[in-house]
Amino acid sequence: MCVKELPRQRRVRRHLMRKILFTILGLILLSGFVNAGPLSPADIKNLLARIREKRAGAPQAQADFQEEKVIHLLNKPIRSSGKVWFQAPNKFRREVKGNSPSVTVSDGHQLWIYYPNFKSAEHYSLGKRSPLDTAIATINTALNLEKVENTFQISGAKIDNGYDLELTPRSSSTKRMFQIFHLRLNNDLFAERTEMLQPNGDRIITNYSNQTRAPIAGSTFEFVPPPGAEISTPLGY
């Protein structure tokens, strides 16, 4: 039975989804040049099959990233950098460096967001059959490319060094989180650049480098708050 959400919990969940959505979008697919023409539906189907094949052979990925957030209420973009790790189907870690560092970690059962500057951590329990679980499961299912065509409208083009793809969500719930997701893959099917346009006009642009499918230690997806950290549960569990 699903836990009924209070209005505040609903707002927190939507905010959380926006915070982690671009993380998952980039991680799941970690796997200007002259366009050679648009991809046909058959081409896109074959490309998705190749990505699934890569994922089956190496379900992990990691990369460095440089990110720019263009927020319509601010005069200058917010820039950050860090590193991301992903282990299919639902384990990930994202470390942001700089003036506003943060660590986001999920082992598939627990989700932590830690802010070192404030010595505070947000904790979310997964697997409670809550709307939060449903939202994350929907994102994971779609972006693990299982029947992704049913969740997104996909168009794209072959470029000299890879592929440009555009994903447009079909469901109204996902459209409330983002409108369009642009993805540039290199010839090894690693994400090189992503751009997400949100409904309010904000954009998040992420460039990836040093991508690898090398094995990742299981401890990477574990998190224990440092002594003295203030822990909160924004959704109450």
N, C-alpha and C positions, 0 to 999 in steps of 0.2 A: 504494500500500500504506500503511495507517495505521501510524503509529508507536505501538508498545506503550507504555502509560503505566506509570510506576512509581507506588507508592502515594502518595508525596509530590506527584508531578505531578498526580495525580488530585485530591488535596485542594486544591492550588493552583488548579487549573482550576475546581473548584466554587466556591471563594471568589471567583475572578475573575468568574465568571458572575453571582454574586450582586451584585458591585460594579457591573457594567455593565448588568445586566438592567433595573433601574428606569430607568436613563438611556435605554436604547433604547426601552423601553415608552413613556416620556413623549415622546421625540423623534419616534418614528415616527408617532404620532397627533397631533402638533402640526399639524397640517394647517391655601339652602332656599326652594324654591318649591313650589307646589302641583302634584302630579303630575296629568297629564292621562290617566293610565292606562298600562298596560303595552304595550310594542311587540309586535306579532305577529311570527312568523317572516318574513312577507313585508315588514313594516315594517323589520325589521333588515336584511334583504337589500337593500332599497332604500337604506337609510342607508349601508351599506357601499359600495354602488355610487356614491353621491354623494361619499363620502370618496375613493374611487379616482379619480373624475373630477377632484376638486380636486387630488389628488396629480399626476395626469398634466399638468394645466395649470401647476402650480407645484411642482416636486419638492423645493423647499427650504423651511425654516422656521427661525425663531429666536424666543427668548423669554427673559424674566427669570423666575427661579423663587425661591420660598421653600419650604424643605423642613424637615420635622420627622421625626426617627427616634425611635420609641418602642421602646426595648430593654428586655426583661423583666428583665435583670440590673442595670439602672440605675434610680435613683429619679426622675431628671428626663430629659425628652426632649432629644435633641441637635438643635439648630437650625442651619441654614446657609442661605446664599443664593448666587446667582450667575446665570450665563447659559448657555444651551444653543443650539447650532446643529445643523442636520441637513440633509443633502443625500442624497436617495434615489439608489441603494438602500442604501448602506452607509457613508457618510461622516458623522462626527459629531464634535462638540467640546463638552465640558462643563467650565466653569470654576467652581470653588467658592471663595468668598471667606471671610473671617473668620479665626478663630484656627487653623483646620486647613485651609488652602487646598490645592487640588489641581487639576490639569489632566488631563483624559482626552481623547485625540485618536486618531481612526482615519481613515486615508485609504482604507480598504478593503483595504490590503495590510499595513500596520504598525499596531500598537496601542501607544500610549504612555500611561503613567500617571505624572505628575510631581508630586512633593511638595516645594514650594519651601522649607518650613521645614527640611527635612532635606537639601536639595540632592541628592535621589535620584530616579531614574527607573526604572520597570519597562518592559521592552521585550518585545513579543510579535510574532513573525512569523506572518502569516496566509498561507493558501494552501499549507500544508505537508501537506494531507490528514490532519491530526491530529484528535483528538477535540475540540480547541478550535475548529477550523474548522467541524466538524460542528455543534457547539453554537451558535456564532454564526450560521451559515447557517440553522439551524432557527429561531432567534429572528427573524432578519431576514425569512425567507420568510413566517413566520406573521404578523408584525406589519406587513409591507408589505401585508397583507390579501389575499395570494394564497392562496385556499382556506383562509382563516382559520377558517371554520366547521369544517373537518376537524381543526383543532388546538385550538380552544377551544369550550366551550359558552358561548353568548352570550345574555344576557337584558338587558332594558332598559325604560326608560320615557321618554316625552316629558314634559319639564318646561317651565315658562313661558319660560325663556330658553335652552333647548337640550335636551340628552339626558343621561340617566344610564344607563351601561352597566356590566354586570358580566361579566367574562371569567373562566372557570374552565378551567384546562388539562386536557386529556384524557390526555396521556402522563405516565407515572410519572416520567420524567426531569425534566420541567418542574415537576411537582408538588413535587419535592424543592427547587426554588428558590423557588416561591411557590404559595400555595393559591388566592387570589382576588385579582383586580385590578379595582378600581372606577375608572371613568373618567367624568368629567363634561365634555361638549362643549358649547360655546356654539352659537348659531345659525349662526355662520360656520364651524363644524366645527373650531374650535381647541380643544385641551385646556385646560381651566381648572383642573381639579383631578384628581389621581390618588391612589389609596390602594392600597398593596400589602400583603397579609397573608402573612407567611412562615410556614413550618411550625412554627417554634419559638415563634410568638406575637408576634414583632416586627412592627411596622408602619412603613411609610414613606409619609408623606403629603406631597404636593408640590402647591403652588399656582402657576399660571403667570400672567404678565401681560405686556403690551406685545408680544403675539404678532404676527408679520408673516411674509409669504411673499416678502419682498424678496430679490433676488439676493444671493448670498454669495460673497465672493472665494475663489478656490481655495486661497489661502495659509492660510485659516482652518483647513483640515484637514491642514496640514503642521506638523511639530514637530521641532525640533532641540534636544537637551539643552543647557542653558547650559554654558559652560566650567567645568570643575571638578565637574560633577555626577557622582555615582556611579551607574553604570548596571548593572542586574541583569537577568537573563533567568530568571525563576522556573521556566519550563517547559523551560529548556535550549536554546531557539531563539527 
